Amino acid sequence: MIEDTLQRLRNRLQNSGSLDDADRTRALELLEQLKAEIGSLPESDQRVQSALHKADQVADPEVEDEGAIGALEESILELEAAHPKASGILSDIAFILGRMGI
């Protein structure tokens, strides 16, 4: 499930017309860092799954949810105490998603 969400998010970022090449490259690098970081976490950790799902929703151009970025930020805060490195990477990804005009 986590791998599927990471792949969808990677595809959305690669195909986004809203990102310049530098932001796209940085976002994809961050996804690789996130993949490595969460590879050591239990897949059953609902906070990780929830945060990734919300990031995927924010990046989906077909979803028009004005509260999505706020929900992602809340999810990152919940993740921060248990997994600070993963939440930091997700926070950087959220920043780039915000630059996509979301």
N, C-alpha and C positions, 0 to 999 in steps of 0.2 A: 504494500500500500504506500509506504513512504517513497519507495523508489519510483512508483508510478506517478506520484504527485511531483516529485523532483523532475521527472522527465517532461511532464506537461508544462511545468513552469519554465524549464529550459527551452522547450519549443516555443512557448509564448514570447519569451524574451528574444530568442533568435529571430522570430518573425515580426517583431514589433517595428512598425514604421515610426513610432514616436521616440525611439532611442537613437542617439548618434552612436557612431562606432565605438567611441571611448566608453560610454556608459554601458553599451551592450557587452563589450569585452570585460569590463569590471564586474557586471552582474553575473556573467557566466563563470568568471573566476570565483566569485563569492559562492555560487551554487556548488562548485567543486569543493571549496573549503567546507561548506555546510554538509555536503554529502560525507566527507571524511569525518567530520566532527560527530554527526549523528550516527555514523556507522558503529560507534562504540556505545551508543545508548540503547537501552531496551526498546524494542519496537512497540512494546505495549504502553510506552509513556504517552498518554493521551495529550499532554501539553505539546509535545513535538508534533504529533499528527495534526492537532488543531491549528497550530501556528502555520504549518505548511499548507494546510487546506485553505486557510484564510489568505495566505500569500498568493496561492493559485487563483483564488476568486478575484483578488485585486487585479491580477495581471490579465484576467480574461476580458477581452474587449466586448464580449457579448453581455457581460453582467454589468448593469448600471445600478450600483448600490453606493450611494453617497456615504453610508456609514461603514463601508468595507475597510477603508484604510484605518479608521478608528478602532474597528474590531481587531484588525491585525496588530495594531500598536498595543492594545490591551492584552492580546494573546502573548505578545513578546514580553511584556512586563510579568505576566504569570510564569513564563518560562525562565525568566532571568535568575531567580533565586536558585533553581535546581540545576540549570545548565547555562551559566553566564556566557560561555564562549559561543554556543549555538545562538543564544538570543542576540548577542552582539552582531553576529553575521546576518541574522534575519533582520535586525534593525537597519543595517547597511543596505540590504536588499529592498526593504520597505522605502528607504530614502530614494533609491533609484526608481522604484515603481511610482513614487510620487512625482518624480521628474517626467514620467511618461504622460503626465497630465491627468492622473487619476485623483 
